[in-house]
Structure formats: structure tokens, C-alpha cells
Amino acid sequence: MDMMRPMPLPEMKEGPATNDASAAVAISVRDLRAGYGAAPVLKGVNLEIREKTVTAIIGPSGCGKSTLIRCLNRMHEAIPGATCDGEILLGGRNALEIDPVLLRREVGMVFQRPNPFPTMTIAQNVAAGLVLNGVRDRAAIAETVEKSLRRAALWDEVKDKLDAPGVGLSGGQQQRLCIARALAVEPRVLLLDEPCSALDPIATGRIEELLIQIKDQLTVVIVTHNMQQAARVSEYTVFMLMGEMVEYGLTRKMFTQPADKRTEDYITGRFG
Amino acid sequence: MTTAVLDRVRKVPGSRERAGDRLFRLVIAGFAGIILLAAVALAWQLARESAETWRTFGLTFLWTSDWDPVADVFGALPFLYGTAVSSFLALLIAVPLGVGAAVFLTELAPKRLAEVLMFAIELLAAVPSVILGLMGIFLLVPAMRAAGSPYGVGMLTAGLILAFMILPYITTITREVLLTVPRPLKEAMYALGATRWEVVRGVSLPYARPGIVGAVFLSLGRALGETMAVTMVIGNTPQIKASLLEPGYSMAAVIANELAEAASDAHLSALVAIGLTLMAVTIVVNGAARLMLYRLGRAK
């Protein structure tokens, strides 16, 4: 990663959602505190993520960006000893108070390393969430599998081998398979936790393209430590530092005229 | 000149080391050879001692059911049947219980509780089988009788005792395999909105299946050869009855009971023939288990 030079001016695509005032709020985070045992990781984060946009969360290692995103679908709680307190409003309900199983069907997630289910075929991987939801109609499943693979820009590469094991694909394809798997249940929000950190630049490029394509249909939140990636795919950027949200705003603005000195130091590569 | 010196420096201690290595290799190869030799000698001895039976009855020995030492007529089917049925019953009871316990220990139980329980389960595996047999006689047999079994002893009682014996194996191995299920896979399933049960059924158990099958075969090998506890509760009657409450007999049990008082050479030979058969069966079952666990290890 090249962080030594100041960032070039990111190329931004103009869209309705880039206007601060016009976009509706998808997720509203209020005074979110989270940690492991007695060690706090998030120290009161406030944030409003806008609907049908891509929001990037950046910051140095250990700043709490992964913890933040894992709180949004309550995967954070899956770790023994994890604590989480505050409010995450999603469609008028506090996500921290509803059944996490139901929450996760609306808030999908893609992880750092591609993790297709090793005992399942490509098609079965994509259909896994549908089967959990009780869908049994084969035609409907096949249709959703195709649609999801198309949205994840993987259909053309796998359409002739849907019954091959998912783990036989390349790393980049596996990650797009995981995106298709998450999209198949039609979530309202898609969370991606450093989805490209295990991928080469070409595979990374494909995933960035598809994120830009799908953001018309759902809200995307992506954690990345690659600032170019944040600049390329996101409309909004959150900069985190030591468990606190330092700055949040339009990506274009943050990368050109950061409001906070610490943001400027980070994006110009003075630390991190 | 320098190279000559270097050569000497390198060569002298080197060659001495190689001689030592060779000796060491020979000695340990000899040790390993003894094990192999013992196994072969055992099989050969069993074959020789049972030759008379095989000559007299041929393979029909294995599928006739008259066992009459007085008339020197021997058929091993009731024992084969008893061993197979009691072992199968044991698996039928112990596999769901053991896999369930392993799932509880890995996915649900608090860490401290899991540790205490694992310790207890491992202790259970160390209980001598004659003690389990005593427990069978004092607790299980009266309980079976109270529950309506005509004799108390019998095939089902033997199956229950065997289930108790193999339960620790199945639980321990299954737990170990379940612990190897990668966390990201489980998280992927949780992130799709799966409940804990759905993660266990959809991710953990399929991932662990080869290991569980290996555990089942290993336990089967153990159950087939188990002698003492089975002898104490199976009823020791060479008969084939449809009812599981009827007394039966097993291969290991008949050898233990009759070998010391075998009156004729033919009787002795027949018992050894049963021994040879039992050994062959357990070797095949254990071999299959090893093969499966080996494949599992290689797949990772």
C-alpha cells in the first residue's frame, strides 16, 4: 500500500446520494461503546449512514473499525467476552434489542478472507441463506442464485459449473461468491470487512466495480485500510482513531480538505 | 591443500556419525520389526490352533448355529450374531448421545463447565470394563427387570453397557474435530442469519463428518472386542432370538468363558477359530477407521 505520498484527488462519480441533505438515513449509530471484557475498543461512536450509498470506514490497525462494522450486524457478540452498548437504529428499531438472527437477515456481511462453505457447491453456497429462510421451491432458488451471481459479477465465470465445489474457485472468485451469497437474501445493508485484503489488484478491481454497481439497490459499508480503495468506491468516509470517530463526511471532501488535523496526517501518510 | 584439510575435517566426524546412525537405524528397525513379527506370529498361531475346526467344518463354521461341545459340533453364528447386534445397538445409542454431547461441549457449554465435563468424560474412558460390568449387574440388570425384561440380562443390556463404554471415545473425538471447524465458516453462516442449531447442522457437522465416521469405526472396533463387561450381562446363551431382551452370547464372551474348561481338542480349536475370526473383523474395522482419519488428516 502506498501511503507515503499525499492522496491524489479521488475521482468521484456525481449521483443523487452524494448530496449530504438528500439521502435518507439507513443506520443511525448513537453513543456506541463496545469492547472485549474490560478493554474498551469503541468509546462512544455517533454516526449516520446514508441509504443506498457506499460508506468507507478507514483508520489505522486497532482503531476499532472492524469492531464497529461487526456491531452493525451483531457479529461482535459472537466473540466470547465481547460487550456492546448504545443504540444502532435501523428502520426505526434498535438493532441491539432485536433478535440478532432476524437482524442478520437484513444486514449481510462479507469477511476479510473468502469463506465459502467447503462442503457445498457454488449454487448451494449462494442458496444457503435462502434455505435458512425456508425457501424450498427449486425454480425460485435457481432464479435467485443466477440473479445474485450476476449482481456479484460472477455468473459468466461459473454458469457452467454451478455444481462444482465453491472452494475450487480462485480467491477473487470465492470472495465474489461470498458477496453473491450475502446478496441472495436481499439484505438492506451489506457490510464488508476488508474484503480485498487477501486479493490481488485485478480481483480487487472487480469487487470495487461491483460495489459501485450494487449501491443503487442497497446500503454498503466497507472497512478498508486501503485509502485509494475508499476514495475509489465510497461517497462517504468515516475516519476512526483509537476507538473514536474523528471525522465523517463526503469522501471527496475528506480526501481534499480534511477538517481534522489527524485525518490529514493519516491520509497524507504521516502515520498509520 | 586447503580442500584436503577441509575434506578431513568434514569427513572424519561425518563418517563416524553415519556409522552411528546406521546402527541406531538397525536397532530401532528391529524394535519395530518385533511388533510386526508379534502380530504375524499371533495370526499364525491362531490359524494353526484352529486348523482342526476349519478342516472339519470349513466355512460353514461361520454360518451354522449348533454349539454342542459334548457332541463336538460347533457353529459360531450365535456368537457372530451376538457380537454384531450388541455392538450395533451400542453404536445406535452412543453415536447420537456422543455427537450431541460434543456439540454441547464445543458450541454451548461455558468454557469452565466444558473443561470439567471433558475431564469427567475422559475419566469414564479409564474405568476398567470389569467395573462397568459390575455396575451392569448391580444397577442395569435390576433396572431392566423392573422395566419388564424377563431376565434382566440380554442383548439390550449388553448394548447399553457397550454404549456407555464407547461414549467417551465418540464424544472426545467428535469434540476434537468440531474444535477444528474454522471460525470464519461459522461466522459466515451466522452472518446469513442462521441460528446456533443451523450453524451446527449446516457448517460444523458437515465439516466434521469424516472425523465423526472415523470415531464411530474406532468405537465399533472397541465394542466388537469388548469381553468382560459383555460377558457379565449378555446372558451367555448361544441362541439367536429376535427379541433384544433375550439372552445371547458374543465371540469374546464365549472364549473367555469356555477356553479354560474346554474338554476336547475340537472344542479348543473351535474357540480359537472364533478368536481368529474376531481378530480379522476388528482388524478390518480398525483399518477402515484409520484410513478414514488418515484421509481426513491429509485433506487439511
Interface residues (C-beta under 8 A of the other chain):
Chain A: N73 M75 A78 P80 V101 L102 L103 R104 R105 G108 M109 F111 R113 N115 P116 F117 P118 T119 A128 G129 L132 N133 C178 R181 A182 V185
Chain B: K111 P182 P184 L185 E187 A188 M189 Y190 A191 L192 G193 A194 T195 E198 G202 V203 P206 Y207 R209
